[in-house]
Amino acid sequence: MVRKEARVVEEVVVGKDVHMRKETVRDTERRTDVRVEETGSDRDYAPGYSFGSQYANESRYLDRDWSTVEPELRRDWESRGHGA
């Protein structure tokens, strides 16, 4: 007959010391590389985004509700040959 018995040989305590610090870094960025890849959907929507951003800050549209502005902008959009 064989018998197994578990017994504690040693205990291990695991802890963590956390140190936080606040640091202000002042430096000049010398170079920034940006790479933008245009996907198929980006090409499809780019004209609409461009059109919208063109009119987004025009003073004649700033204080108007979308439902009153939309017919006028739709006519302008369609007159440029973009379709509905």
C-alpha positions as a Python dict, from the first residue, in 0.01 Angstrom:
ca = {
    (1, 'M'): (0, 0, 0),
    (2, 'V'): (134, 343, -104),
    (3, 'R'): (26, 664, 55),
    (4, 'K'): (89, 1026, -49),
    (5, 'E'): (78, 1314, 187),
    (6, 'A'): (127, 1682, 103),
    (7, 'R'): (323, 1890, 346),
    (8, 'V'): (435, 2251, 331),
    (9, 'V'): (809, 2278, 297),
    (10, 'E'): (839, 2653, 242),
    (11, 'E'): (619, 2954, 176),
    (12, 'V'): (678, 3219, -87),
    (13, 'V'): (540, 3570, -50),
    (14, 'V'): (491, 3768, -370),
    (15, 'G'): (457, 4144, -348),
    (16, 'K'): (482, 4449, -564),
    (17, 'D'): (621, 4792, -483),
    (18, 'V'): (471, 5069, -692),
    (19, 'H'): (650, 5399, -734),
    (20, 'M'): (495, 5683, -931),
    (21, 'R'): (655, 6001, -1044),
    (22, 'K'): (551, 6299, -1249),
    (23, 'E'): (795, 6439, -1497),
    (24, 'T'): (771, 6726, -1743),
    (25, 'V'): (972, 6684, -2059),
    (26, 'R'): (1046, 6976, -2285),
    (27, 'D'): (1201, 6907, -2621),
    (28, 'T'): (1166, 6993, -2986),
    (29, 'E'): (1043, 6734, -3229),
    (30, 'R'): (1280, 6727, -3518),
    (31, 'R'): (1092, 6510, -3762),
    (32, 'T'): (751, 6354, -3801),
    (33, 'D'): (679, 6086, -4057),
    (34, 'V'): (318, 6017, -4140),
    (35, 'R'): (201, 5748, -4375),
    (36, 'V'): (-163, 5738, -4476),
    (37, 'E'): (-298, 5446, -4668),
    (38, 'E'): (-623, 5497, -4848),
    (39, 'T'): (-852, 5199, -4860),
    (40, 'G'): (-1128, 5145, -5114),
    (41, 'S'): (-1395, 5282, -4880),
    (42, 'D'): (-1179, 5590, -4806),
    (43, 'R'): (-1169, 5669, -5178),
    (44, 'D'): (-1546, 5621, -5197),
    (45, 'Y'): (-1622, 5856, -4907),
    (46, 'A'): (-1348, 6116, -4959),
    (47, 'P'): (-1559, 6341, -5187),
    (48, 'G'): (-1839, 6346, -4929),
    (49, 'Y'): (-1605, 6430, -4643),
    (50, 'S'): (-1445, 6704, -4847),
    (51, 'F'): (-1785, 6846, -4943),
    (52, 'G'): (-1908, 6835, -4583),
    (53, 'S'): (-1600, 6998, -4438),
    (54, 'Q'): (-1622, 7273, -4701),
    (55, 'Y'): (-1967, 7374, -4577),
    (56, 'A'): (-1932, 7282, -4208),
    (57, 'N'): (-1804, 7621, -4096),
    (58, 'E'): (-1979, 7850, -4340),
    (59, 'S'): (-2164, 8119, -4148),
    (60, 'R'): (-2482, 8077, -4352),
    (61, 'Y'): (-2519, 7721, -4218),
    (62, 'L'): (-2393, 7754, -3860),
    (63, 'D'): (-2721, 7834, -3685),
    (64, 'R'): (-2951, 7630, -3907),
    (65, 'D'): (-3103, 7291, -3843),
    (66, 'W'): (-2992, 7004, -4070),
    (67, 'S'): (-3348, 6951, -4201),
    (68, 'T'): (-3352, 7305, -4342),
    (69, 'V'): (-2999, 7289, -4484),
    (70, 'E'): (-3010, 6938, -4633),
    (71, 'P'): (-3222, 7010, -4947),
    (72, 'E'): (-2996, 7297, -5050),
    (73, 'L'): (-2677, 7097, -4991),
    (74, 'R'): (-2824, 6793, -5168),
    (75, 'R'): (-2894, 7004, -5480),
    (76, 'D'): (-2539, 7142, -5469),
    (77, 'W'): (-2392, 6790, -5422),
    (78, 'E'): (-2593, 6643, -5710),
    (79, 'S'): (-2516, 6938, -5939),
    (80, 'R'): (-2147, 6850, -5906),
    (81, 'G'): (-2218, 6509, -6059),
    (82, 'H'): (-2180, 6299, -5743),
    (83, 'G'): (-2522, 6139, -5767),
    (84, 'A'): (-2767, 6094, -5482),
}
